């Protein structure tokens, strides 16, 4: 089978599309024929070695964590899915394996999905939608009537966070590029801010919760618009949380953790039409290098997919 692999930490151009043996499922594994795999910023961080203290890779390593496909075979201890079932999964980042024609994934990470939606529309759920859920409901404890600002509301995590926050009854404001403001409104945002031409810090104040996927200056300036007792959830990179705490702000860095229950919850919303996947670009598996290079430029609209 074909797989996008690396043989050492390095750059995007070091990725190779190679012929490799098909994976053999273990006792509690599910062998999945991949139809679509979603790219995440973490893929580039893993490739460069930035996360090797958290997720040390064994080489050669097949990239990718998020996938949607059809079950081909299962290990003898698997009772949750069977061959022919349509599923989504997020693999352990240290194991990877999603950017390939077949992937063997532990059954505990695999979630069956409805036959009513194209698998491509579900491939972006495992990290992005589940991260948005975790940020809003677990770390952020969002409540009806609260004021929420979501940075990069047209991005992978942001596009799901806007919808989930609105469904929770929050008043949602989102930042986005001018070309994406209508999209963000269509996802449910009550207010939109063109981050290139408008100052979000002057337009949104007294907020209960900020979800930030950008980091750096954006995160720092966001602290000034949160009420005392409010929360900031940052998903980009670890940051100082003691300073905000001294100002009465609960600031947390969210490190997304795979959870089948959480993934099943967002999959159910998607199946019922209550959660929309925004697909920005689609690439073939053979074009993995081009796809990751495009993602690395930032500003992606929705999810970028590899169609396998």
Secondary structure, DSSP 8 states (H G I E B T S, - for coil): -EEEEESSS--GGG-EEEE-------TTEEEEEEEEEE--HHHHHHHHTTTTTTS---SSEE---EEEEEEEEE-TT--S--TT-EEEEE--TTT---SBSEEEEEGGGEEE--TTS-HHHHTTIIIIIHHHHIIIIIIS---TT-EEEESSTTSHHHHHHHHHHHHTT-EEEEEE-GGGHHHHHHTT-SEEEETTTS-HHHH--SEEEEEESS-HHHHHHHGGGEEEEEEEEE-SS----HHHHHTT-EEEE------HHHHHHHHHHHHTTSS---EEEEEEGGGHHHHHHHHHTS---SEEEEE-
